[in-house]
Amino acid sequence: MRLKITHVTTYSFDAPVHYALQQLRLIPKSDHGQGVIAWSSSIEGGTKQLEFDDLFSNHTELVMVDTGVTRVRIVSEGDVEVEDRGGVIGKHKGPAPLWLFREATPLTAPGPQLRQLASRVRSGGDAPGGVDMLHALSAEIAGAVAYETGRTHSATGAEDSLSAGHGVCQDHSHIMIAAARLLGYPARYVSGYLMMDGVVEQDASHAWAEVWTEGLGWIGFDVSNGICPDARYVRVATGRDYRDAAPIHGLRQGAGGEALHVTLQVQQ
């Protein structure tokens, strides 16, 4: 399936910017069943300084915000061809060793609620390495954490969102990653795009988890939608958690607040 994506991010600042730097991970990957046909990006109010592939093979751009501006607009758009592999990504690639995805991070650090969740799934009888256990884990998380916007934020950890019982795709992914690691699987976070049925205009990108198994390699799990990713999903960045794969991350010096506005279109 060929998907057309237009992702527009606008920052508005209360006062002219003295110094700000943005790190962008907005260009989809060309591997594991998907290929970028064409892609372009433009920046108003900033200048691209550097491009590189990071530790997790994410194409990364560094942008210096122009001094004195009060608005920055980033447009990232293009066409991507995606195969339906039933969520199976395959063998591990890249410079990051597989063992790195077994380690907990501040956003995926397990507490008592996560340990109880993993224990319930483990007692289901499927031995580690079995895909059935991972599907059971995904379903358990979906039942325990209702999808609800506005109740968590980018710094909410997996234990907190599980305890609260509500969250969004980022929270579902962090919980899936943390619990899978407790069960003995390497697991990672994926940021990307999803073509939603009957919806063209979206206000955010999507996120899901990938878990590595001995037989199939990496397999994707979208807990929020209860499925493994298909040809409607575009993988952009991966990492140990959201912080490694965030579409845009930055720092700014100076007083005043800022507002963020995102518009996104994903269509066939």
NORNOR-V94366 format. One record per backbone hydrogen bond with DSSP energy under -1.0 kcal/mol. CO is the residue of the C=O (numbers start at 1). NH is the residue of the N-H. Records with the same first field share a line. If there is no record, write none. Layout:
CO=NH / NH
//
This chain:
1=82
3=80
4=267
5=78
6=265
7=76
8=263
9=74
10=261
11=72
12=259
17=68
19=253
20=65
21=251
22=63
23=249
24=61
33=83
35=81
38=79
40=77
42=75
44=73
45=66
47=64
50=62
52=60
54=57
58=54
60=52
61=24
62=49 / 50
63=22
64=47
66=69
69=17
70=13
72=11
73=44
74=9
75=42
76=7
77=40
78=5
79=37 / 38
80=3
81=35
85=88
87=220
90=218
97=100
98=101
99=102
101=187
105=108
107=158
111=115
112=116
113=117
114=118
115=119
116=120
117=121
118=122
119=123
121=124
122=125
127=130
131=135
132=136
133=137
134=138
135=139
136=140
137=141
138=142
139=143
140=144
141=145
146=167
153=156
157=161
158=162
159=163
160=164
161=165
165=146
167=148
168=172
169=173
170=174
171=175
172=176
173=177
174=178
175=179
176=180
177=181
178=182
179=183
180=185
181=184
186=212
188=210
189=239
190=208
191=236 / 237
192=206
193=234
196=199
202=264
206=192
208=190
209=221
210=188
211=219
213=217
217=213
218=89 / 90
219=211
221=209
222=226 / 227
227=222
230=233
232=195
234=193
235=29
237=191
239=189
241=244
242=245 / 246
247=25
249=23
251=21
253=19
257=14
259=12
261=10
263=8
264=202
265=6
267=4
//
